[in-house]
Amino acid sequence: MSSATNQFTVLTISQFDSHNIIHLSFTIAFAQMIIIILLLFETPFRNPLVLRLDQFKIGKPQLAVKSFGATLFVAMMYNIYSVFELRRRFVDAVDSSNHILLAYHMFVAYLMGFSLFLLVTVNSLHRYIKEVVMVTEIIRATKKQNRAYENCMKKRAEEAETIRKDISRLKTDIINLESECSMKEQAVQLLRAESSTLKDRLEGCLVEYDRLLTYNKDLREQLQGVNGRSSHSDGIISAFFSWDRWGL
């Protein structure tokens, strides 16, 4: 029984160097915890880290990460198997070296399991943080567009206010022009009334002028008749009183 135990112990220790395995597992765990912290908090390193993790999910890096995860899982399962195997073989044995070996395999199994858990956490957190970064960028772009839209609407409102003031001023000018036009129309109507009155007076004057011309013509004819008769009577009188008639 002791020889089998020693062979198994030598086999397990020869396959895995305890110092290197623990050092590598702690290094991986601390690196993953640092990555998780950088992903959780909004720092200048988060966006470059997200882009870098995106590269690890494409092509050969993705295959390397999957191989690393599979290796961790196989090593963890081996340590778990070693723990159960040690417990089954050394159930009745009371040996400090056996307890140390059992504790070592349990510790390595827990450490590798924790590393696998951190690897899965980093993968899920990277996916969620990537969506958060995309949503944040969309929100920032939307806020920028909203600010530009608000500035544009503010400028349009100022332009609309200026246009309203111009419209109000133009309405006032139109009212003033309408009042002036109404006053000028009244003046034109008065001038038309005066023109109509003057036209009526002119027509009356023309009628009176025609009447006077007719009256003047009649007077001239009468005067011509009177002058004709006067010259005839003067001839008779002069003939009657002539010296030749009386022989003088």
Buried (B, 14 or more C-beta within 10 A) or exposed (E): EEEEBEEBBEEBEEEBEBEEBBEBBEEBBEEBBEBBEBBEEEEEBBBEBBEEBEEBEEEEBEEEBEEEBEEBBEBBEBBBEBBEBBEEBBEEEEEEEBEEBBEBBBBBBBBBBBBBEBBEBBBEBBEEBBEBBEEEEEEEEEEEEEEEEEEEEEEEEEEEEEEEEEEEEEEEEEEEEEEEEEEEEEEEEEEEEEEEEEEEEEEEEEEEEEEEEEEEEEEEEEEEEEEEEEEEEEEEEEEEEEEEEEEE
